[in-house]
Amino acid sequence: MPNDLTDHANLVFPIAEFQARLAQTRAGMRARGIDLLLVTGPENIYYLSGYHTTGYHVYQALLVPLAMTPSFVVRKIELANVKHHAWITDGVPVADGEDPVAATAAQIRKYGAAEARIGYEDQAVFLPPAVLDRLRVELPKARWVPASGTIEDRRRIKSSAEIAYLRQAALAASAGVTAGAAACHAGNLETDVAAAVYGGLVRAGSEYAGSPPFVTAGPRGAVTHTTFGLNRLEAVDHVWMEIGASIKRYNAGAGCVAVIGKPRPELQRVVDTVGRANDAMVKAIKPGVTSGEVDRAGRGLFEAAGLAAFFQHRGGYAMGISFPPGLGEGHIMDIKPNDPRRLEPGMVFHLVPIALVPGIGAAGCTDTVLVTASDAEILTTPPRPHIAC
């Protein structure tokens, strides 16, 4: 595959931004004593190159040496995606029936790295142990170095171009919530609401997101991560919606409660609490504040309302590049109890103060927010804390 850098019409970022990412990654490699980095996570491959495909479930890799041109090892039919999306086009296409692990080892040998210190993404979902075991057999003199974080540490702070995509994604997620709420009427099914959500998302420009839309009516919503089915809205008083959207693989989330008719007092108490918790967390965000302090600002209101037992998860998670099965970048940075990490301008989070209450269901008020130079900017725009239908 020749290195063809002449046609960049489809690049999602300027070449200079990709080059800066590559330089920063190489600096991280040097700090860890890594001579060559084996990148297998689709998010990290995309971050460094712009290449993406829905076929990422099949083994693929980007090899990043310290000085020479990076190169791909991809399924042959993905070659068109490399040429269409990436600024790096060196690499090895692997035909169906050929051995991609052997091809990876051969490319590493071409780099003169058969006895080098090779970094691998030890926490990556898309590097099966069997592949790593085979590579160790193919390259017995290489020293294999766990290297997760080498790229991810640089993804925490978003560039202005990344933030622009996240703004668009947040507006698309908001459009999905608003469209879904309009379909929350007695007689409709959860699937009718989901259809409206999908329509709102796509009309607003969203691609497929990292997670399906969570749409659950009434008490069923108290079961974590359930989503829409053939359930009628006749006998419920609210629908919980948590919606993700994606623009250029940058994902944002928004969530709210659509109340059908007059809410029961116990539901109203939960809805009021999650709305106030969201507001408190947004107000707490500023550069230098710790993740744990932001979490405490919201969690304390759950405790004061006697609802602490129903808020068992983290308070938020970073947003950015996502491919299914994940919506965000919570493995890189999140908002959680007692976390000493400090917030910095350019970080983006999905705040998720959600109560899962047996007998009532799920109720939350969630927003995607940007940490600015002084405070937080809410990027999503659904009505808060709930919509009355």
Secondary structure as UniProt FT lines:
FT   TURN            9..10
FT   HELIX           15..32
FT   STRAND          36..39
FT   HELIX           42..49
FT   TURN            54..57
FT   STRAND          61..65
FT   STRAND          71..75
FT   HELIX           76..78
FT   HELIX           79..85
FT   STRAND          91..94
FT   TURN            96..97
FT   HELIX           100..110
FT   TURN            111..112
FT   TURN            114..115
FT   STRAND          117..120
FT   TURN            122..123
FT   TURN            125..126
FT   HELIX           129..138
FT   TURN            140..141
FT   STRAND          143..146
FT   TURN            148..151
FT   HELIX           152..155
FT   HELIX           160..182
FT   TURN            186..187
FT   HELIX           190..203
FT   TURN            204..205
FT   STRAND          214..217
FT   HELIX           218..222
FT   TURN            224..225
FT   TURN            234..235
FT   STRAND          238..247
FT   TURN            248..249
FT   STRAND          250..259
FT   HELIX           265..284
FT   TURN            287..288
FT   HELIX           291..304
FT   TURN            305..306
FT   HELIX           308..310
FT   STRAND          316..318
FT   TURN            324..325
FT   TURN            330..332
FT   STRAND          334..335
FT   TURN            337..338
FT   TURN            345..346
FT   STRAND          348..351
FT   STRAND          354..357
FT   TURN            358..360
FT   STRAND          361..364
FT   STRAND          366..371
FT   STRAND          376..378
FT   STRAND          386..388
//
